[in-house]
Amino acid sequence: MSKPVVVSIPHELGKAEARRRINDGLGQLTAQIGAVGEIKQAWDGDVLRFSLQAIGQTVSGTIDIMDHEARLEVHLPGIFAMIANKVKGRLRTEGQILLGGPKRT
């Protein structure tokens, strides 16, 4: 059973720049959850849908780019569901670095 992790990352970049940075840095974000192999990704407007393999499990999710926020939703299967809070913290930290937004506790 998959457990969704949702992270909202504020930014002041505008949609176009946030989208560019996310597109360029998706590998950096997914590496935080142990991803290996090819990342499949496709944009649908301002929503990026992605999937990848990590430790023999398929991880999928979306990143919704808004004017002042990016909303990341990742579905964590199996073993990853047990460490969802740790993954959420790492994704938030890396996302803030990528988008240069303020830290949120």
GUKE-300714 format. One record per residue: x, y, z of N, C-alpha, C, O in turn; residue in one letter; residue number from 1. Coordinates in pm, 1 decimal. Atoms other than C-alpha are relative to their C-alpha. Layout:
// residues N
<atom n_xx="X" n_yy="Y" n_zz="Z" ca_xx="X" ca_yy="Y" ca_zz="Z" c_xx="X" c_yy="Y" c_zz="Z" o_xx="X" o_yy="Y" o_zz="Z" residuo="A" num="NUM"/>
...
END
This chain:
// residues 105
<atom n_xx="84.7" n_yy="-118.8" n_zz="0.0" ca_xx="0.0" ca_yy="0.0" ca_zz="0.0" c_xx="88.2" c_yy="123.8" c_zz="0.0" o_xx="185.1" o_yy="131.2" o_zz="75.6" residuo="M" num="1"/>
<atom n_xx="-78.5" n_yy="-120.7" n_zz="14.8" ca_xx="134.7" ca_yy="339.4" ca_zz="-97.0" c_xx="-44.9" c_yy="106.5" c_zz="99.2" o_xx="-163.7" o_yy="120.8" o_zz="128.1" residuo="S" num="2"/>
<atom n_xx="29.5" n_yy="-108.2" n_zz="-93.2" ca_xx="157.6" ca_yy="628.4" ca_zz="146.7" c_xx="43.4" c_yy="130.7" c_zz="-64.7" o_xx="161.0" o_yy="146.6" o_zz="-97.7" residuo="K" num="3"/>
<atom n_xx="-39.3" n_yy="-125.8" n_zz="62.1" ca_xx="146.3" ca_yy="980.5" ca_zz="0.7" c_xx="71.7" c_yy="92.4" c_zz="98.2" o_xx="35.8" o_yy="101.7" o_zz="215.6" residuo="P" num="4"/>
<atom n_xx="-71.3" n_yy="-103.4" n_zz="-73.7" ca_xx="390.3" ca_yy="1243.4" ca_zz="121.8" c_xx="-22.3" c_yy="128.4" c_zz="-76.8" o_xx="4.5" o_yy="135.0" o_zz="-196.7" residuo="V" num="5"/>
<atom n_xx="28.4" n_yy="-127.8" n_zz="64.5" ca_xx="290.7" ca_yy="1602.1" ca_zz="49.3" c_xx="88.3" c_yy="107.6" c_zz="63.2" o_xx="92.0" o_yy="123.4" o_zz="185.2" residuo="V" num="6"/>
<atom n_xx="-87.7" n_yy="-107.7" n_zz="-44.6" ca_xx="537.0" ca_yy="1890.5" ca_zz="72.0" c_xx="-31.5" c_yy="123.6" c_zz="-82.7" o_xx="-33.4" o_yy="117.9" o_zz="-205.7" residuo="V" num="7"/>
<atom n_xx="19.0" n_yy="-127.8" n_zz="68.5" ca_xx="461.9" ca_yy="2254.0" ca_zz="-11.5" c_xx="124.4" c_yy="84.3" c_zz="21.8" o_xx="170.3" o_yy="102.3" o_zz="134.6" residuo="S" num="8"/>
<atom n_xx="-123.7" n_yy="-77.4" n_zz="-5.2" ca_xx="763.7" ca_yy="2467.2" ca_zz="-94.5" c_xx="-27.3" c_yy="139.9" c_zz="-55.2" o_xx="-52.8" o_yy="155.5" o_zz="-174.7" residuo="I" num="9"/>
<atom n_xx="23.9" n_yy="-136.3" n_zz="47.5" ca_xx="717.6" ca_yy="2844.6" ca_zz="-111.3" c_xx="116.1" c_yy="49.4" c_zz="-86.9" o_xx="230.7" o_yy="7.8" o_zz="-69.9" residuo="P" num="10"/>
<atom n_xx="-104.9" n_yy="-60.5" n_zz="82.8" ca_xx="906.4" ca_yy="3042.8" ca_zz="-373.1" c_xx="-47.2" c_yy="136.7" c_zz="-46.8" o_xx="-165.6" o_yy="169.5" o_zz="-38.1" residuo="H" num="11"/>
<atom n_xx="29.2" n_yy="-132.8" n_zz="54.6" ca_xx="923.4" ca_yy="3390.6" ca_zz="-523.6" c_xx="55.1" c_yy="11.6" c_zz="-141.3" o_xx="97.8" o_yy="119.1" o_zz="-183.3" residuo="E" num="12"/>
<atom n_xx="-64.6" n_yy="6.6" n_zz="130.3" ca_xx="1042.3" ca_yy="3284.7" ca_zz="-868.1" c_xx="-93.9" c_yy="22.3" c_zz="-117.7" o_xx="-48.6" o_yy="53.3" o_zz="-227.9" residuo="L" num="13"/>
<atom n_xx="93.6" n_yy="5.4" n_zz="111.5" ca_xx="725.4" ca_yy="3286.3" ca_zz="-1075.3" c_xx="-3.7" c_yy="-141.1" c_zz="-54.6" o_xx="88.5" o_yy="-219.7" o_zz="-32.8" residuo="G" num="14"/>
<atom n_xx="18.5" n_yy="137.0" n_zz="49.5" ca_xx="596.2" ca_yy="2976.6" ca_zz="-1250.3" c_xx="110.4" c_yy="-44.2" c_zz="-95.6" o_xx="161.9" o_yy="-155.4" o_zz="-83.6" residuo="K" num="15"/>
<atom n_xx="-96.3" n_yy="41.0" n_zz="103.8" ca_xx="838.9" ca_yy="2976.7" ca_zz="-1543.3" c_xx="135.2" c_yy="-37.5" c_zz="59.4" o_xx="191.1" o_yy="-141.6" o_zz="24.9" residuo="A" num="16"/>
<atom n_xx="-131.0" n_yy="28.5" n_zz="-59.7" ca_xx="1158.4" ca_yy="2995.1" ca_zz="-1334.7" c_xx="-7.9" c_yy="-119.0" c_zz="95.0" o_xx="83.9" o_yy="-200.9" o_zz="98.6" residuo="E" num="17"/>
<atom n_xx="16.3" n_yy="114.7" n_zz="-90.0" ca_xx="1026.7" ca_yy="2750.6" ca_zz="-1073.2" c_xx="-5.2" c_yy="-129.5" c_zz="-81.9" o_xx="56.1" o_yy="-229.7" o_zz="-45.1" residuo="A" num="18"/>
<atom n_xx="10.0" n_yy="117.9" n_zz="86.4" ca_xx="938.1" ca_yy="2506.8" ca_zz="-1352.1" c_xx="136.7" c_yy="-37.5" c_zz="-58.0" o_xx="172.8" o_yy="-155.1" o_zz="-61.5" residuo="R" num="19"/>
<atom n_xx="-133.0" n_yy="25.4" n_zz="55.8" ca_xx="1282.3" ca_yy="2542.5" ca_zz="-1510.6" c_xx="91.1" c_yy="-64.0" c_zz="104.1" o_xx="159.9" o_yy="-162.0" o_zz="75.4" residuo="R" num="20"/>
<atom n_xx="-86.1" n_yy="53.8" n_zz="-105.1" ca_xx="1459.8" ca_yy="2480.3" ca_zz="-1180.6" c_xx="-40.7" c_yy="-142.3" c_zz="39.2" o_xx="44.8" o_yy="-228.0" o_zz="61.6" residuo="R" num="21"/>
<atom n_xx="47.4" n_yy="134.2" n_zz="-34.9" ca_xx="1242.7" ca_yy="2179.9" ca_zz="-1098.6" c_xx="34.2" c_yy="-98.3" c_zz="-111.1" o_xx="79.4" o_yy="-209.6" o_zz="-84.1" residuo="I" num="22"/>
<atom n_xx="-33.3" n_yy="86.9" n_zz="112.8" ca_xx="1289.2" ca_yy="2035.1" ca_zz="-1445.9" c_xx="148.2" c_yy="-35.4" c_zz="0.6" o_xx="185.2" o_yy="-150.8" o_zz="-21.2" residuo="N" num="23"/>
<atom n_xx="-144.7" n_yy="22.4" n_zz="-2.2" ca_xx="1666.9" ca_yy="2077.2" ca_zz="-1417.9" c_xx="45.0" c_yy="-77.2" c_zz="123.9" o_xx="145.6" o_yy="-147.9" o_zz="119.0" residuo="D" num="24"/>
<atom n_xx="-44.5" n_yy="58.7" n_zz="-126.1" ca_xx="1683.6" ca_yy="1953.6" ca_zz="-1057.2" c_xx="-77.5" c_yy="-120.9" c_zz="47.1" o_xx="-59.8" o_yy="-163.1" o_zz="161.4" residuo="G" num="25"/>
<atom n_xx="81.2" n_yy="113.3" n_zz="-43.2" ca_xx="1438.6" ca_yy="1661.0" ca_zz="-1051.0" c_xx="86.9" c_yy="-116.6" c_zz="47.0" o_xx="52.9" o_yy="-183.2" o_zz="144.8" residuo="L" num="26"/>
<atom n_xx="-89.7" n_yy="107.9" n_zz="-41.0" ca_xx="1724.5" ca_yy="1411.8" ca_zz="-1030.1" c_xx="53.1" c_yy="21.2" c_zz="140.4" o_xx="65.8" o_yy="-74.3" o_zz="217.0" residuo="G" num="27"/>
<atom n_xx="-48.2" n_yy="-34.2" n_zz="-134.2" ca_xx="1856.6" ca_yy="1590.2" ca_zz="-721.2" c_xx="-107.4" c_yy="-31.0" c_zz="104.1" o_xx="-76.7" o_yy="-86.6" o_zz="209.5" residuo="Q" num="28"/>
<atom n_xx="107.8" n_yy="26.9" n_zz="-94.3" ca_xx="1516.3" ca_yy="1567.6" ca_zz="-551.1" c_xx="-24.9" c_yy="-149.5" c_zz="16.7" o_xx="-40.1" o_yy="-198.0" o_zz="128.8" residuo="L" num="29"/>
<atom n_xx="31.0" n_yy="142.5" n_zz="-8.0" ca_xx="1456.3" ca_yy="1203.1" ca_zz="-637.0" c_xx="115.1" c_yy="-80.2" c_zz="59.3" o_xx="92.2" o_yy="-187.8" o_zz="114.7" residuo="T" num="30"/>
<atom n_xx="-113.1" n_yy="68.6" n_zz="-61.9" ca_xx="1806.4" ca_yy="1103.2" ca_zz="-525.7" c_xx="-16.6" c_yy="-6.3" c_zz="151.7" o_xx="40.2" o_yy="-94.0" o_zz="216.7" residuo="A" num="31"/>
<atom n_xx="21.3" n_yy="-2.6" n_zz="-144.5" ca_xx="1692.2" ca_yy="1190.4" ca_zz="-174.0" c_xx="-80.0" c_yy="-119.7" c_zz="50.0" o_xx="-79.3" o_yy="-148.1" o_zz="169.8" residuo="Q" num="32"/>
<atom n_xx="75.2" n_yy="117.7" n_zz="-42.8" ca_xx="1468.5" ca_yy="882.7" ca_zz="-170.1" c_xx="60.3" c_yy="-127.8" c_zz="-58.9" o_xx="-8.8" o_yy="-228.6" o_zz="-73.7" residuo="I" num="33"/>
<atom n_xx="-71.3" n_yy="119.9" n_zz="43.2" ca_xx="1729.0" ca_yy="640.0" ca_zz="-305.6" c_xx="-32.0" c_yy="-46.3" c_zz="-140.2" o_xx="-25.9" o_yy="-166.0" o_zz="-168.3" residuo="G" num="34"/>
<atom n_xx="37.7" n_yy="36.2" n_zz="136.1" ca_xx="1625.8" ca_yy="648.1" ca_zz="-669.5" c_xx="119.5" c_yy="-52.4" c_zz="-78.9" o_xx="231.6" o_yy="-3.2" o_zz="-66.5" residuo="A" num="35"/>
<atom n_xx="-100.9" n_yy="51.7" n_zz="90.8" ca_xx="1818.5" ca_yy="443.1" ca_zz="-920.2" c_xx="-65.5" c_yy="-18.6" c_zz="-135.6" o_xx="-186.8" o_yy="-37.2" o_zz="-144.9" residuo="V" num="36"/>
<atom n_xx="55.6" n_yy="21.5" n_zz="132.6" ca_xx="1777.3" ca_yy="407.9" ca_zz="-1292.3" c_xx="-64.9" c_yy="124.3" c_zz="-56.8" o_xx="-46.7" o_yy="235.2" o_zz="-6.5" residuo="G" num="37"/>
<atom n_xx="61.0" n_yy="-108.5" n_zz="74.7" ca_xx="1575.7" ca_yy="619.5" ca_zz="-1529.3" c_xx="-122.5" c_yy="57.6" c_zz="70.6" o_xx="-204.7" o_yy="-15.3" o_zz="126.0" residuo="E" num="38"/>
<atom n_xx="116.8" n_yy="-69.6" n_zz="-52.1" ca_xx="1326.8" ca_yy="877.5" ca_zz="-1410.2" c_xx="-90.6" c_yy="28.9" c_zz="-118.8" o_xx="-48.4" o_yy="92.3" o_zz="-215.5" residuo="I" num="39"/>
<atom n_xx="97.3" n_yy="-31.8" n_zz="104.1" ca_xx="1015.0" ca_yy="892.0" ca_zz="-1626.1" c_xx="-74.3" c_yy="124.2" c_zz="44.7" o_xx="-121.9" o_yy="131.9" o_zz="158.0" residuo="K" num="40"/>
<atom n_xx="67.1" n_yy="-124.5" n_zz="-35.3" ca_xx="863.9" ca_yy="1238.0" ca_zz="-1635.6" c_xx="-72.5" c_yy="57.8" c_zz="-120.1" o_xx="-30.6" o_yy="40.2" o_zz="-234.5" residuo="Q" num="41"/>
<atom n_xx="77.3" n_yy="-65.5" n_zz="105.5" ca_xx="604.3" ca_yy="1430.8" ca_zz="-1833.2" c_xx="-73.0" c_yy="119.3" c_zz="59.8" o_xx="-134.9" o_yy="109.8" o_zz="165.7" residuo="A" num="42"/>
<atom n_xx="70.9" n_yy="-120.6" n_zz="-42.0" ca_xx="468.9" ca_yy="1781.9" ca_zz="-1800.9" c_xx="-140.8" c_yy="-0.5" c_zz="-58.4" o_xx="-160.8" o_yy="-36.1" o_zz="-174.5" residuo="W" num="43"/>
<atom n_xx="138.4" n_yy="-21.5" n_zz="41.6" ca_xx="93.3" ca_yy="1842.4" ca_zz="-1820.1" c_xx="-35.5" c_yy="139.3" c_zz="48.8" o_xx="-83.3" o_yy="156.3" o_zz="160.9" residuo="D" num="44"/>
<atom n_xx="14.9" n_yy="-138.6" n_zz="-43.8" ca_xx="66.6" ca_yy="2220.2" ca_zz="-1812.4" c_xx="107.9" c_yy="31.3" c_zz="102.1" o_xx="226.8" o_yy="16.6" o_zz="73.8" residuo="G" num="45"/>
<atom n_xx="-94.2" n_yy="-31.4" n_zz="-107.0" ca_xx="227.8" ca_yy="2326.0" ca_zz="-1485.0" c_xx="11.7" c_yy="-112.6" c_zz="102.6" o_xx="55.1" o_yy="-89.8" o_zz="215.5" residuo="D" num="46"/>
<atom n_xx="-9.9" n_yy="116.0" n_zz="-88.8" ca_xx="210.9" ca_yy="1976.8" ca_zz="-1332.7" c_xx="96.8" c_yy="-100.7" c_zz="-62.1" o_xx="79.1" o_yy="-144.4" o_zz="-175.8" residuo="V" num="47"/>
<atom n_xx="-96.1" n_yy="101.1" n_zz="43.0" ca_xx="505.3" ca_yy="1739.6" ca_zz="-1361.2" c_xx="-38.5" c_yy="-132.4" c_zz="64.8" o_xx="-48.7" o_yy="-141.9" o_zz="187.1" residuo="L" num="48"/>
<atom n_xx="27.3" n_yy="135.0" n_zz="-49.2" ca_xx="418.1" ca_yy="1370.0" ca_zz="-1329.7" c_xx="127.9" c_yy="-80.6" c_zz="-20.2" o_xx="190.8" o_yy="-74.3" o_zz="-125.9" residuo="R" num="49"/>
<atom n_xx="-123.8" n_yy="76.9" n_zz="10.2" ca_xx="707.4" ca_yy="1136.5" ca_zz="-1256.8" c_xx="-14.4" c_yy="-135.7" c_zz="67.6" o_xx="-102.0" o_yy="-157.1" o_zz="151.4" residuo="F" num="50"/>
<atom n_xx="-11.9" n_yy="129.8" n_zz="-66.0" ca_xx="793.8" ca_yy="780.4" ca_zz="-1162.3" c_xx="144.6" c_yy="-45.1" c_zz="-12.3" o_xx="216.4" o_yy="-4.0" o_zz="-103.5" residuo="S" num="51"/>
<atom n_xx="-136.3" n_yy="47.8" n_zz="-3.1" ca_xx="1116.3" ca_yy="602.3" ca_zz="-1078.7" c_xx="7.1" c_yy="-126.2" c_zz="82.9" o_xx="-85.1" o_yy="-159.2" o_zz="157.5" residuo="L" num="52"/>
<atom n_xx="-24.3" n_yy="120.5" n_zz="-79.2" ca_xx="1259.1" ca_yy="285.4" ca_zz="-931.1" c_xx="94.9" c_yy="34.8" c_zz="113.5" o_xx="195.1" o_yy="103.3" o_zz="93.1" residuo="Q" num="53"/>
<atom n_xx="-85.7" n_yy="-20.7" n_zz="-116.1" ca_xx="1407.2" ca_yy="293.2" ca_zz="-581.5" c_xx="-5.3" c_yy="-126.5" c_zz="84.9" o_xx="-111.3" o_yy="-163.7" o_zz="135.2" residuo="A" num="54"/>
<atom n_xx="-11.8" n_yy="123.6" n_zz="-78.3" ca_xx="1525.6" ca_yy="-21.2" ca_zz="-403.0" c_xx="-107.7" c_yy="-101.0" c_zz="-40.1" o_xx="-174.1" o_yy="-159.2" o_zz="45.7" residuo="I" num="55"/>
<atom n_xx="95.3" n_yy="97.2" n_zz="50.3" ca_xx="1306.1" ca_yy="-239.3" ca_zz="-622.3" c_xx="-146.4" c_yy="39.4" c_zz="9.5" o_xx="-234.0" o_yy="-42.3" o_zz="-18.6" residuo="G" num="56"/>
<atom n_xx="137.0" n_yy="-49.2" n_zz="-13.0" ca_xx="995.1" ca_yy="-28.9" ca_zz="-561.2" c_xx="-21.0" c_yy="114.5" c_zz="-99.5" o_xx="72.5" o_yy="187.5" o_zz="-132.4" residuo="Q" num="57"/>
<atom n_xx="32.0" n_yy="-112.7" n_zz="87.8" ca_xx="818.0" ca_yy="212.7" ca_zz="-795.6" c_xx="-55.7" c_yy="113.7" c_zz="84.0" o_xx="-153.4" o_yy="97.0" o_zz="157.0" residuo="T" num="58"/>
<atom n_xx="42.5" n_yy="-122.1" n_zz="-67.5" ca_xx="783.1" ca_yy="563.7" ca_zz="-655.5" c_xx="-56.5" c_yy="90.7" c_zz="-107.7" o_xx="5.4" o_yy="108.6" o_zz="-212.6" residuo="V" num="59"/>
<atom n_xx="59.5" n_yy="-90.4" n_zz="98.1" ca_xx="550.0" ca_yy="802.4" ca_zz="-836.6" c_xx="-48.7" c_yy="125.3" c_zz="71.0" o_xx="-63.6" o_yy="127.8" o_zz="193.1" residuo="S" num="60"/>
<atom n_xx="48.5" n_yy="-122.8" n_zz="-62.0" ca_xx="428.5" ca_yy="1154.1" ca_zz="-782.3" c_xx="-22.6" c_yy="110.2" c_zz="-100.6" o_xx="-8.7" o_yy="93.1" o_zz="-221.7" residuo="G" num="61"/>
<atom n_xx="22.4" n_yy="-119.8" n_zz="80.4" ca_xx="347.9" ca_yy="1498.5" ca_zz="-907.0" c_xx="63.1" c_yy="120.2" c_zz="68.9" o_xx="78.6" o_yy="123.4" o_zz="191.0" residuo="T" num="62"/>
<atom n_xx="-42.9" n_yy="-130.0" n_zz="-50.9" ca_xx="489.3" ca_yy="1846.3" ca_zz="-867.9" c_xx="-86.3" c_yy="103.3" c_zz="-71.6" o_xx="-79.6" o_yy="117.6" o_zz="-193.7" residuo="I" num="63"/>
<atom n_xx="91.2" n_yy="-101.2" n_zz="53.1" ca_xx="231.7" ca_yy="2121.6" ca_zz="-915.9" c_xx="62.4" c_yy="137.0" c_zz="23.9" o_xx="82.7" o_yy="177.9" o_zz="138.2" residuo="D" num="64"/>
<atom n_xx="-63.9" n_yy="-130.7" n_zz="-8.8" ca_xx="388.3" ca_yy="2459.9" ca_zz="-992.1" c_xx="-107.3" c_yy="108.0" c_zz="3.6" o_xx="-189.5" o_yy="118.7" o_zz="-87.4" residuo="I" num="65"/>
<atom n_xx="90.8" n_yy="-113.5" n_zz="-12.7" ca_xx="191.9" ca_yy="2760.9" ca_zz="-869.9" c_xx="82.6" c_yy="127.7" c_zz="7.4" o_xx="205.4" o_yy="121.9" o_zz="13.5" residuo="M" num="66"/>
<atom n_xx="-71.2" n_yy="-127.5" n_zz="2.0" ca_xx="279.3" ca_yy="3131.3" ca_zz="-864.9" c_xx="99.2" c_yy="16.8" c_zz="114.7" o_xx="209.5" o_yy="67.4" o_zz="93.7" residuo="D" num="67"/>
<atom n_xx="-84.9" n_yy="-23.4" n_zz="-116.8" ca_xx="426.0" ca_yy="3129.9" ca_zz="-512.4" c_xx="28.5" c_yy="-126.3" c_zz="80.5" o_xx="72.5" o_yy="-119.2" o_zz="195.3" residuo="H" num="68"/>
<atom n_xx="-17.5" n_yy="125.4" n_zz="-72.3" ca_xx="446.5" ca_yy="2762.5" ca_zz="-420.8" c_xx="10.3" c_yy="-115.0" c_zz="-99.5" o_xx="-50.8" o_yy="-112.8" o_zz="-206.3" residuo="E" num="69"/>
<atom n_xx="-2.1" n_yy="126.0" n_zz="73.7" ca_xx="537.3" ca_yy="2421.5" ca_zz="-556.5" c_xx="-50.0" c_yy="-106.6" c_zz="96.9" o_xx="-3.4" o_yy="-115.4" o_zz="210.5" residuo="A" num="70"/>
<atom n_xx="57.6" n_yy="105.5" n_zz="-84.8" ca_xx="335.0" ca_yy="2129.1" ca_zz="-420.5" c_xx="46.8" c_yy="-134.5" c_zz="-53.9" o_xx="13.2" o_yy="-173.1" o_zz="-165.9" residuo="R" num="71"/>
<atom n_xx="-55.7" n_yy="129.0" n_zz="35.5" ca_xx="514.4" ca_yy="1796.0" ca_zz="-429.6" c_xx="-79.2" c_yy="-108.9" c_zz="71.4" o_xx="-92.2" o_yy="-106.7" o_zz="193.8" residuo="L" num="72"/>
<atom n_xx="69.2" n_yy="115.0" n_zz="-57.8" ca_xx="313.5" ca_yy="1477.4" ca_zz="-376.6" c_xx="67.0" c_yy="-125.7" c_zz="-52.7" o_xx="70.8" o_yy="-150.1" o_zz="-173.3" residuo="E" num="73"/>
<atom n_xx="-71.6" n_yy="121.7" n_zz="35.2" ca_xx="504.8" ca_yy="1150.8" ca_zz="-372.1" c_xx="-71.6" c_yy="-117.9" c_zz="64.8" o_xx="-105.1" o_yy="-113.9" o_zz="183.2" residuo="V" num="74"/>
<atom n_xx="63.1" n_yy="121.8" n_zz="-51.3" ca_xx="347.3" ca_yy="806.8" ca_zz="-334.0" c_xx="110.5" c_yy="-101.3" c_zz="28.9" o_xx="180.0" o_yy="-148.2" o_zz="-61.2" residuo="H" num="75"/>
<atom n_xx="-106.5" n_yy="88.6" n_zz="-46.1" ca_xx="578.2" ca_yy="585.0" ca_zz="-130.7" c_xx="-55.0" c_yy="-139.8" c_zz="27.6" o_xx="-138.9" o_yy="-157.2" o_zz="115.9" residuo="L" num="76"/>
<atom n_xx="46.7" n_yy="136.4" n_zz="-21.5" ca_xx="523.1" ca_yy="209.6" ca_zz="-156.4" c_xx="81.6" c_yy="-72.0" c_zz="106.8" o_xx="190.7" o_yy="-28.5" o_zz="143.9" residuo="P" num="77"/>
<atom n_xx="-71.4" n_yy="94.9" n_zz="-84.0" ca_xx="622.1" ca_yy="-66.0" ca_zz="81.8" c_xx="87.6" c_yy="59.3" c_zz="107.4" o_xx="41.3" o_yy="132.3" o_zz="195.0" residuo="G" num="78"/>
<atom n_xx="-95.8" n_yy="-37.4" n_zz="-103.7" ca_xx="933.7" ca_yy="-2.3" ca_zz="284.6" c_xx="11.0" c_yy="151.5" c_zz="17.8" o_xx="36.7" o_yy="198.5" o_zz="128.6" residuo="I" num="79"/>
<atom n_xx="-11.8" n_yy="-145.0" n_zz="-10.0" ca_xx="937.8" ca_yy="370.1" ca_zz="206.2" c_xx="-110.3" c_yy="61.3" c_zz="85.5" o_xx="-89.3" o_yy="165.8" o_zz="147.1" residuo="F" num="80"/>
<atom n_xx="110.6" n_yy="-52.0" n_zz="-80.1" ca_xx="600.6" ca_yy="420.7" ca_zz="376.6" c_xx="39.1" c_yy="7.5" c_zz="147.2" o_xx="-10.5" o_yy="93.2" o_zz="220.3" residuo="A" num="81"/>
<atom n_xx="-42.9" n_yy="0.5" n_zz="-139.9" ca_xx="770.6" ca_yy="339.0" ca_zz="707.0" c_xx="90.6" c_yy="118.2" c_zz="33.1" o_xx="101.5" o_yy="156.7" o_zz="149.5" residuo="M" num="82"/>
<atom n_xx="-90.4" n_yy="-112.2" n_zz="-24.6" ca_xx="1015.7" ca_yy="626.5" ca_zz="665.3" c_xx="-51.2" c_yy="128.6" c_zz="-65.7" o_xx="27.3" o_yy="216.5" o_zz="-101.5" residuo="I" num="83"/>
<atom n_xx="60.3" n_yy="-112.9" n_zz="70.9" ca_xx="773.5" ca_yy="877.9" ca_zz="513.8" c_xx="38.1" c_yy="134.2" c_zz="61.2" o_xx="66.0" o_yy="228.8" o_zz="-12.5" residuo="A" num="84"/>
<atom n_xx="-32.9" n_yy="-128.6" n_zz="-62.3" ca_xx="846.5" ca_yy="1151.7" ca_zz="769.0" c_xx="142.9" c_yy="42.7" c_zz="-28.0" o_xx="169.7" o_yy="160.9" o_zz="-49.8" residuo="N" num="85"/>
<atom n_xx="-139.3" n_yy="-32.3" n_zz="31.4" ca_xx="1220.1" ca_yy="1131.6" ca_zz="710.1" c_xx="12.8" c_yy="43.8" c_zz="-145.6" o_xx="81.6" o_yy="141.2" o_zz="-176.1" residuo="K" num="86"/>
<atom n_xx="-2.6" n_yy="-35.2" n_zz="142.5" ca_xx="1169.0" ca_yy="1138.4" ca_zz="333.0" c_xx="-59.7" c_yy="138.9" c_zz="-20.0" o_xx="-6.3" o_yy="219.9" o_zz="-95.8" residuo="V" num="87"/>
<atom n_xx="66.0" n_yy="-130.3" n_zz="12.2" ca_xx="932.5" ca_yy="1434.3" ca_zz="368.9" c_xx="95.0" c_yy="112.8" c_zz="39.5" o_xx="101.5" o_yy="215.1" o_zz="-28.8" residuo="K" num="88"/>
<atom n_xx="-95.0" n_yy="-102.4" n_zz="-44.0" ca_xx="1195.2" ca_yy="1631.9" ca_zz="560.7" c_xx="110.1" c_yy="23.4" c_zz="-100.9" o_xx="146.8" o_yy="137.7" o_zz="-127.9" residuo="G" num="89"/>
<atom n_xx="-106.5" n_yy="-14.3" n_zz="99.5" ca_xx="1464.8" ca_yy="1562.1" ca_zz="304.1" c_xx="-50.2" c_yy="67.2" c_zz="-127.5" o_xx="17.9" o_yy="152.4" o_zz="-184.5" residuo="R" num="90"/>
<atom n_xx="56.9" n_yy="-61.7" n_zz="120.1" ca_xx="1237.6" ca_yy="1652.0" ca_zz="12.2" c_xx="-24.9" c_yy="148.9" c_zz="21.9" o_xx="1.0" o_yy="230.0" o_zz="-67.0" residuo="L" num="91"/>
<atom n_xx="24.4" n_yy="-141.5" n_zz="-30.0" ca_xx="1138.3" ca_yy="1978.5" ca_zz="181.9" c_xx="131.2" c_yy="77.5" c_zz="-2.4" o_xx="139.6" o_yy="184.0" o_zz="-63.6" residuo="R" num="92"/>
<atom n_xx="-129.2" n_yy="-68.4" n_zz="-5.9" ca_xx="1501.0" ca_yy="2071.0" ca_zz="251.9" c_xx="59.7" c_yy="17.3" c_zz="-139.3" o_xx="102.1" o_yy="127.1" o_zz="-175.4" residuo="T" num="93"/>
<atom n_xx="-56.8" n_yy="-7.6" n_zz="134.5" ca_xx="1621.0" ca_yy="1988.3" ca_zz="-100.5" c_xx="-82.8" c_yy="89.4" c_zz="-91.2" o_xx="-27.6" o_yy="162.0" o_zz="-173.9" residuo="E" num="94"/>
<atom n_xx="87.2" n_yy="-86.4" n_zz="79.2" ca_xx="1319.0" ca_yy="2159.2" ca_zz="-256.4" c_xx="22.6" c_yy="146.3" c_zz="30.1" o_xx="22.1" o_yy="229.5" o_zz="-60.7" residuo="G" num="95"/>
<atom n_xx="-26.4" n_yy="-139.1" n_zz="-38.4" ca_xx="1388.0" ca_yy="2477.2" ca_zz="-59.9" c_xx="132.4" c_yy="48.3" c_zz="-56.2" o_xx="144.6" o_yy="163.3" o_zz="-98.6" residuo="Q" num="96"/>
<atom n_xx="-129.0" n_yy="-36.0" n_zz="59.6" ca_xx="1747.9" ca_yy="2474.0" ca_zz="-175.9" c_xx="-17.1" c_yy="24.3" c_zz="-149.6" o_xx="34.6" o_yy="122.3" o_zz="-203.3" residuo="I" num="97"/>
<atom n_xx="21.6" n_yy="-9.4" n_zz="143.6" ca_xx="1637.4" ca_yy="2419.2" ca_zz="-535.7" c_xx="-74.8" c_yy="127.4" c_zz="-38.5" o_xx="-39.9" o_yy="193.2" o_zz="-136.6" residuo="L" num="98"/>
<atom n_xx="82.0" n_yy="-117.0" n_zz="33.1" ca_xx="1378.2" ca_yy="2697.8" ca_zz="-530.3" c_xx="41.5" c_yy="125.9" c_zz="74.8" o_xx="-12.8" o_yy="233.5" o_zz="49.9" residuo="L" num="99"/>
<atom n_xx="-50.9" n_yy="-117.9" n_zz="-71.9" ca_xx="1565.0" ca_yy="2929.5" ca_zz="-293.5" c_xx="-104.3" c_yy="66.1" c_zz="87.4" o_xx="-98.2" o_yy="186.9" o_zz="110.0" residuo="G" num="100"/>
<atom n_xx="106.3" n_yy="-55.9" n_zz="-83.4" ca_xx="1258.1" ca_yy="2974.3" ca_zz="-72.7" c_xx="34.8" c_yy="-0.7" c_zz="146.0" o_xx="134.5" o_yy="-60.8" o_zz="185.9" residuo="G" num="101"/>
<atom n_xx="-24.4" n_yy="-3.7" n_zz="-144.3" ca_xx="1236.1" ca_yy="3043.4" ca_zz="299.0" c_xx="-25.9" c_yy="-136.1" c_zz="62.4" o_xx="-106.2" o_yy="-214.6" o_zz="11.9" residuo="P" num="102"/>
<atom n_xx="18.6" n_yy="127.6" n_zz="-69.5" ca_xx="1260.0" ca_yy="2752.8" ca_zz="540.4" c_xx="-130.0" c_yy="1.6" c_zz="76.9" o_xx="-167.7" o_yy="101.8" o_zz="137.7" residuo="K" num="103"/>
<atom n_xx="125.1" n_yy="18.0" n_zz="-71.3" ca_xx="936.4" ca_yy="2621.9" ca_zz="684.5" c_xx="16.0" c_yy="-112.3" c_zz="100.2" o_xx="72.1" o_yy="-216.7" o_zz="67.2" residuo="R" num="104"/>
<atom n_xx="-12.2" n_yy="105.7" n_zz="-100.5" ca_xx="917.0" ca_yy="2422.9" ca_zz="1005.5" c_xx="-124.0" c_yy="-83.3" c_zz="7.7" o_xx="-130.7" o_yy="-176.9" o_zz="87.4" residuo="T" num="105"/>
END
